[in-house]
Amino acid sequence: MAYAEAYQPDRSLKGKLRRRAVRLVHRRPLAASPGRPMISFSFDDAPATAARAGAAALEARGLRGTFYVAAGLAGGEAPMGVCAEGADYRRLAGAGHEIACHTFSHLDCGRASGPEALADVAANARALAAWGAPAPETFAYPYGDVAVAAKQALSPRFRLLRALHHGLVEQGADLAQAPAVGIEGGGGEAVARRWMAAALRRKAWLVLYTHDVREDPSPWGCTPAVLARLIDHAVSEGFEVVTVVEGARKLSGDA
C-alpha cells in the first residue's frame, strides 16, 4: 500500500477551527499525575530501521518500546525508508515490545468519519493478530490529526490515544488525545532533553516518538547515537522507562 508522501493538513479556517475544537470535546482527563517521572520511547509507522536499530538500542539496556504500526504499510516504501514486515513485528512482540495501532492504511483521522476510522482500526487488528501480536491497547493518530467523529468513535477502544502536540501526561491531560514530543531532525535531541527536564520537575510522564533510526535519518527520524544518548540520559536521571500501555495501565491502577 502506498504511503501518503505529500500529506498536507487542512489549512483553511474550517480546518484550523476543527483542530482547536476537537481538543475540547470527548476528553478523558487524567485524574492525577503519575507522582514520579516516567518516559516512553515510541516509533511511528515502524520503519524497518526502527524495528531493528531502535529496538536494539532499548533491548541492549533491558528496556522495551512501543511501535505504532499501520499494517498496510508493511514492506512498502515510505519517506522514512522501507517499513518493517510481519516477521519484524512477530519478533518485537515476542521480545516484549508493545505493538500498538496506527490504523491499517495510515488513515487521516482528521478527514475520516467515525465508521471509516473504526473499520480501518479493525482491519489493522486483524493483520496484527495474524502476525502473532496481542490486541493493541494504545493508538496514535496518523499525522497527529483527528476530527470529532473519529475521536468519539475510537476513544472507547483504547486505553490511550496519542497525538503529536507537545506536552506531558499529567493531571488533566486528555488520554483520548494525549501529548507527545518528537525526536526529529537536527534539533530533536535538544527538544527531547528540555521536555525530559520538565517531566523530572513535575514528576510527569513524557512520551517520546520518532520514526526511522539510522545514520542518515529522514526529517522525521533520528540517529542511533541520539536515541542511545536519550535512553541513557533517562536511565541516569531516574526515569521509569515504560511502554505506552504499561504507563497507561499504571495510571489506571491496572498495572
C-alpha positions in Angstrom: 0.0 0.0 0.0 1.4 3.4 -0.9 2.2 5.9 1.8 0.7 9.4 1.6 4.0 11.1 0.8 2.6 14.6 0.2 0.4 14.9 3.2 -1.0 18.5 3.5 -3.0 19.5 6.6 -6.2 21.4 6.1 -5.0 25.0 6.4 -8.4 26.5 5.8 -10.2 28.4 8.6 -12.5 25.5 9.0 -9.6 23.1 9.4 -7.9 25.3 12.0 -11.1 25.7 14.0 -11.7 21.9 13.8 -8.3 21.2 15.2 -8.9 23.6 18.1 -12.4 22.3 18.8 -11.5 18.6 18.8 -9.1 19.2 21.7 -12.1 20.4 23.8 -14.6 17.5 23.3 -14.8 13.8 24.1 -12.0 14.3 26.6 -10.8 11.7 29.0 -8.8 13.8 31.5 -6.3 12.1 33.7 -7.4 12.3 37.3 -4.0 12.5 38.9 -0.4 13.0 37.8 1.9 9.9 38.0 3.8 11.2 41.0 7.1 10.0 39.6 8.9 10.7 36.3 8.1 8.1 33.6 9.2 8.0 30.0 8.2 6.0 26.9 10.1 5.6 23.6 7.8 5.1 20.7 8.2 4.7 16.9 5.5 5.7 14.4 4.9 3.9 11.1 7.6 1.4 12.2 10.2 1.7 9.5 12.4 -1.3 9.4 15.3 0.7 10.9 13.1 1.5 14.0 12.1 -2.2 14.3 15.8 -3.2 14.2 18.1 -0.4 15.3 15.5 1.3 17.5 14.5 -1.9 19.3 18.2 -3.0 19.6 19.1 0.3 21.5 16.4 -0.4 24.0 17.0 -4.1 24.3 20.7 -3.6 25.0 19.7 -1.8 28.1 17.0 -4.2 29.2 14.2 -1.9 28.1 11.3 -2.1 25.7 9.4 0.4 23.4 6.1 1.0 21.6 5.8 0.5 17.9 2.7 2.2 16.3 2.1 0.0 13.3 0.0 0.7 10.2 -0.1 -2.9 8.8 -1.0 -1.8 5.3 2.4 -0.2 5.0 4.3 -3.4 5.8 7.2 -3.9 3.5 6.4 -0.8 1.5 8.5 2.3 0.7 7.8 5.4 2.8 9.5 8.8 3.2 11.3 7.3 6.2 12.5 4.2 4.4 11.2 0.7 3.9 8.6 -0.2 6.5 9.0 -3.3 8.7 7.2 -6.6 7.9 5.2 -9.1 9.7 8.3 -11.1 10.8 9.7 -8.0 12.4 6.6 -7.4 14.4 6.4 -11.0 15.4 9.9 -10.8 16.8 9.2 -7.4 18.5 6.1 -8.8 20.2 8.0 -11.9 21.3 10.7 -9.8 22.8 8.2 -7.8 24.9 7.8 -4.6 22.9 4.4 -3.1 22.6 2.8 -3.4 19.1 0.2 -0.6 19.0 -2.3 0.7 16.5 -1.7 3.4 13.9 -4.7 2.4 11.7 -4.3 -0.1 8.8 -3.9 2.3 5.9 -2.3 5.2 7.8 -5.7 6.8 7.7 -6.0 10.6 8.1 -8.4 10.6 11.1 -8.8 14.4 10.6 -10.8 13.7 7.4 -12.3 10.3 8.3 -15.8 9.6 9.6 -16.3 7.5 12.8 -17.3 4.3 10.9 -14.3 4.7 8.5 -11.9 5.0 11.4 -13.4 2.0 13.2 -13.2 -0.1 10.1 -9.6 0.8 9.4 -8.6 0.1 13.0 -10.4 -3.3 12.9 -8.5 -4.2 9.7 -5.3 -3.4 11.5 -6.1 -5.5 14.5 -6.8 -8.5 12.2 -3.4 -8.1 10.5 -1.5 -7.7 13.8 -3.2 -10.8 15.2 -2.1 -12.7 12.1 1.4 -11.7 12.9 1.1 -13.0 16.5 0.8 -9.6 18.2 -1.8 -9.2 21.0 -4.8 -6.9 20.5 -3.4 -3.3 20.7 -4.4 -1.3 23.7 -3.0 2.1 22.7 -3.3 4.1 19.5 -1.5 7.0 17.7 -3.4 9.2 15.2 -1.6 9.3 11.8 -0.3 12.8 11.2 -1.4 13.6 14.7 -4.8 14.8 13.4 -8.3 13.8 14.3 -11.9 15.0 13.8 -14.6 15.0 16.4 -16.4 12.0 14.9 -13.3 9.8 14.7 -12.2 10.8 18.2 -15.6 9.9 19.6 -15.6 6.5 17.8 -12.0 5.5 18.6 -11.7 6.7 22.2 -13.6 3.8 23.8 -11.4 1.2 22.0 -8.0 2.2 23.6 -6.5 2.9 27.0 -4.7 5.9 25.5 -4.8 7.6 22.1 -1.7 9.7 21.3 -1.4 12.9 19.2 1.6 15.0 18.3 1.2 18.2 20.2 3.9 18.8 22.7 3.2 18.3 26.4 3.3 15.9 29.4 0.9 13.3 30.5 -0.1 14.6 33.9 -3.2 15.6 35.8 -5.8 16.9 33.3 -4.1 15.5 30.2 -6.6 14.1 27.7 -6.0 10.4 27.4 -8.1 10.4 24.2 -5.7 12.9 22.6 -2.5 12.7 24.6 0.6 14.8 24.0 3.9 13.6 22.9 7.3 15.0 21.8 9.2 14.1 18.7 12.8 13.2 18.4 13.0 14.5 14.9 15.6 16.3 12.8 18.7 18.1 13.9 17.2 19.7 17.0 15.3 16.7 18.1 17.7 15.7 20.9 17.7 19.1 22.4 13.9 19.4 22.3 13.6 15.9 24.0 16.0 16.9 26.7 14.1 20.1 27.5 10.9 18.1 27.9 12.7 15.4 30.0 13.8 18.2 32.4 10.2 19.3 32.7 9.0 15.8 33.3 11.5 15.4 36.1 10.5 18.6 37.8 6.8 17.9 37.5 7.0 14.1 38.2 5.1 13.6 35.0 5.1 11.1 32.1 6.8 12.0 28.8 6.0 10.1 25.7 8.7 10.5 23.0 8.3 9.4 19.4 10.4 9.2 16.3 10.2 7.3 13.0 13.3 5.9 11.3 16.5 5.2 13.3 19.6 5.3 11.0 22.8 7.2 10.4 21.2 9.4 7.7 17.7 9.8 9.1 14.8 11.5 7.4 13.5 14.8 8.8 11.1 12.7 10.9 13.8 10.3 12.4 16.9 10.3 14.4 20.3 8.6 14.5 21.1 5.5 16.6 23.5 7.6 18.7 20.9 10.3 19.5 18.4 7.6 20.6 21.0 5.8 22.7 22.0 9.1 24.4 18.4 9.9 25.3 17.8 6.4 26.7 20.9 6.6 28.8 20.0 10.0 30.0 16.6 8.8 31.0 18.0 5.9 33.0 20.7 8.1 34.7 18.1 10.7 35.7 15.9 8.1 37.3 13.0 7.9 34.9 10.9 4.8 35.0 11.1 3.6 31.3 7.7 2.0 30.3 5.9 1.1 27.1 2.9 3.3 26.5 0.5 0.6 27.5 2.5 0.0 30.7 2.2 3.7 31.6 -1.5 3.8 30.8 -2.1 0.7 33.0 -0.1 2.2 35.9 -2.2 5.4 35.7 -5.4 3.5 35.8 -4.3 1.3 38.7 -4.3 -1.7 36.5 -0.5 -2.4 36.3 
